[in-house]
Amino acid sequence: MNLGLDTSTVSRPPGDGLSGAPAAQRLPRAGWRDPRLWVGAAIVAVSVVAGARLLAAADDTVAVWVASGDLAAGAPLTAGDLERHQVRFADGDDLDGYFRASDPPPVGVLLRGVGSGELVPRAAVGAAGQNGTVQVPLSVDPEQVPPSVGAGSVVDVYLLGRAGTRDTDPPGDAEPALAAVGVVDAPDVEDSFVVSGKRQLVLAVPEDDARRFFGLLGASDSPTLTVVRRS
């Protein structure tokens, strides 16, 4: 039934959520000319390159042979004296002066002392007899040997009681009979002379010095050996 109302003039009540609402706007798409896109791409590229370099640097090491303990000049070098370490060389050419652990362990005789953990240089290893030293065994009273003396130590040996000297002459007033010689082996007392109670030392001594030492030892009256550690 038509009541005669003009529906074209009826307005919507306020607050119905439709009148006065702003029109929805779409965000513009970022174009390839947008500088923000290029800045983001540059950051990603730099991060990738930096990460690749870090990974490459982490793997830029090589396994080499190092001394597992102190080794004296003149001592024979065996596989048991060595262990593998990963090392990074600043200059790749420096590697040529050392032994790669990918190769068999070097064997021979040490031409100079090598400290524990030190890379073994090729120049420090020679063939047996090349360094001109002989191994000289000594039997020494334990109180005449510093407890710290072991394989790889460098020592002086003083001989007291030589002909024409007093038995009480202190080591400081005499020249060493053997100077700066390397200890090849130094067993504990219980592993060497149990009966005599003396400690054995095996020294790497140049041949000429060894002959002179045995000459002094043979001419001594009741000789007493005292060992002084240098290093």
C-alpha positions in Angstrom: 0.0 0.0 0.0 1.4 3.4 -1.0 1.2 6.0 1.8 2.4 8.7 -0.5 5.9 9.0 1.0 8.7 10.1 -1.3 11.5 7.6 -0.7 14.0 9.6 -2.7 14.2 12.1 0.0 14.8 9.7 2.9 18.4 10.1 4.3 20.4 7.5 6.1 20.7 8.1 9.9 24.1 9.3 11.1 26.5 6.8 12.6 25.6 3.9 10.4 29.3 3.6 9.3 28.7 4.5 5.7 28.3 8.2 5.5 31.5 10.3 5.6 33.9 7.3 5.3 37.1 8.0 3.2 37.4 6.2 0.0 39.8 3.2 0.1 43.1 3.8 -1.6 45.5 1.2 -3.0 49.2 1.4 -2.2 51.2 2.1 -5.3 53.4 -0.8 -6.5 57.2 -0.3 -6.0 58.6 0.1 -9.5 62.1 -0.9 -10.5 63.1 2.8 -10.4 62.3 3.0 -6.7 65.6 3.7 -4.9 64.5 1.7 -1.9 64.5 -1.4 -4.1 68.1 -0.9 -5.2 69.3 -0.1 -1.7 67.7 -3.4 -0.4 69.3 -5.4 -3.2 72.7 -3.9 -2.5 72.5 -4.8 1.2 71.5 -8.4 0.3 74.4 -8.6 -2.2 77.0 -7.3 0.3 75.7 -9.8 2.9 76.1 -12.7 0.5 79.6 -11.7 -0.5 80.7 -11.2 3.1 79.3 -14.5 4.2 81.0 -16.3 1.3 84.3 -14.7 2.2 83.9 -15.7 5.9 83.1 -19.3 4.9 86.1 -19.4 2.6 88.4 -18.0 5.3 87.2 -20.6 7.8 88.3 -23.3 5.4 91.6 -21.6 4.4 93.7 -23.8 6.7 96.1 -26.7 6.0 97.1 -29.6 8.1 100.9 -29.7 8.9 103.2 -31.7 11.2 104.2 -30.1 14.5 106.3 -31.4 17.4 104.3 -33.1 20.1 107.0 -32.2 22.7 110.3 -30.6 23.0 112.9 -32.1 20.6 116.6 -31.6 20.9 119.1 -31.1 18.2 120.6 -34.4 17.2 117.6 -36.4 18.3 116.1 -38.9 15.9 112.7 -37.8 14.5 110.0 -40.4 14.3 106.3 -40.4 13.7 105.6 -40.6 17.4 107.2 -37.2 17.9 104.7 -35.5 15.6 101.0 -34.5 15.6 98.7 -32.9 13.1 97.6 -29.2 13.4 95.4 -27.1 11.2 97.3 -23.8 10.4 96.5 -20.8 8.3 99.4 -19.2 6.5 99.3 -15.5 5.6 101.5 -16.2 2.6 100.8 -19.5 0.8 104.5 -19.7 -0.2 105.4 -20.1 3.5 103.9 -23.6 3.5 106.7 -24.9 1.3 109.1 -24.6 4.3 107.1 -27.1 6.4 105.7 -30.7 6.2 102.1 -31.2 5.1 100.2 -33.7 7.2 98.7 -35.1 4.0 102.2 -36.5 3.4 103.9 -39.3 5.5 105.5 -38.0 8.7 109.2 -36.9 8.2 111.9 -39.1 9.6 115.6 -38.4 10.1 117.6 -36.5 12.6 117.0 -33.0 13.9 119.6 -30.5 12.9 118.3 -28.0 15.5 116.0 -28.1 18.5 112.2 -27.8 17.9 109.9 -26.7 20.7 106.6 -28.4 21.7 103.8 -27.3 19.4 106.2 -25.8 16.9 105.9 -26.4 13.2 108.7 -28.7 12.1 110.7 -26.9 9.4 112.1 -28.9 6.5 115.4 -27.2 7.1 115.5 -28.7 10.6 115.4 -32.3 9.5 118.3 -34.1 7.9 119.5 -37.6 7.2 121.0 -39.7 10.0 124.6 -38.5 10.7 124.1 -35.3 8.7 124.4 -33.0 11.8 127.7 -34.5 13.0 126.5 -35.4 16.5 126.7 -38.6 18.5 124.6 -39.7 21.3 126.4 -39.7 24.6 124.9 -41.5 27.7 125.6 -40.1 31.1 124.9 -41.5 34.6 124.2 -38.7 37.0 123.2 -38.5 40.6 119.6 -37.3 40.7 120.4 -34.4 43.0 122.8 -33.1 40.3 120.1 -32.9 37.7 117.3 -30.3 37.8 113.9 -32.2 37.9 112.7 -30.2 34.9 115.4 -31.7 32.6 113.8 -33.9 30.0 113.9 -34.8 26.3 114.4 -31.6 24.3 116.1 -29.6 27.1 119.4 -27.8 26.4 122.0 -28.3 29.2 125.5 -27.6 30.2 127.5 -30.4 31.9 130.2 -29.6 34.5 132.8 -32.1 35.4 134.2 -31.7 39.0 137.1 -33.6 40.4 139.4 -33.2 37.3 143.1 -33.6 37.7 144.7 -30.5 39.3 141.4 -29.2 40.7 139.6 -29.6 44.0 136.6 -31.7 44.4 134.9 -28.8 46.1 135.3 -26.4 43.2 131.7 -25.1 42.5 130.4 -25.3 38.9 130.3 -21.6 38.6 134.2 -21.4 38.8 134.7 -23.9 36.0 134.0 -24.0 32.3 131.4 -26.6 31.3 132.8 -29.8 29.9 129.9 -29.9 27.5 128.1 -26.6 26.6 124.6 -26.1 25.2 124.0 -29.8 24.2 120.5 -31.2 23.7 118.9 -33.9 25.8 117.7 -36.7 23.5 116.3 -38.9 26.2 115.9 -38.6 30.0 114.3 -41.6 31.6 113.1 -41.4 35.2 115.3 -42.9 37.9 113.0 -45.9 38.3 113.2 -46.5 34.5 117.0 -46.4 34.3 119.3 -47.4 37.1 117.3 -48.8 39.9 120.2 -50.4 41.6 122.6 -47.5 41.5 119.9 -44.9 42.0 121.4 -42.7 39.3 119.6 -41.0 36.5 120.5 -41.6 32.9 120.7 -38.8 30.3 121.4 -39.3 26.6 122.9 -36.2 25.0 123.4 -35.2 21.4 127.0 -34.0 21.3 129.2 -32.9 18.4 131.8 -35.6 17.7 134.8 -33.4 18.5 133.2 -32.3 21.8 132.4 -35.9 22.7 136.0 -37.0 22.2 137.2 -34.1 24.4 134.7 -34.9 27.1 135.7 -38.5 27.3 139.3 -37.4 27.5 138.5 -35.2 30.5 136.4 -37.9 32.1 139.2 -40.4 31.8 141.7 -38.0 33.4 139.5 -37.1 36.3 139.8 -38.3 39.9 136.4 -39.3 41.4 134.6 -37.2 38.8 131.2 -35.7 39.7 128.9 -34.6 36.9 126.5 -31.7 37.4 123.9 -30.8 34.9 122.7 -27.2 34.5 119.6 -26.6 32.4 119.6 -23.7 29.9 116.2 -24.1 28.4 
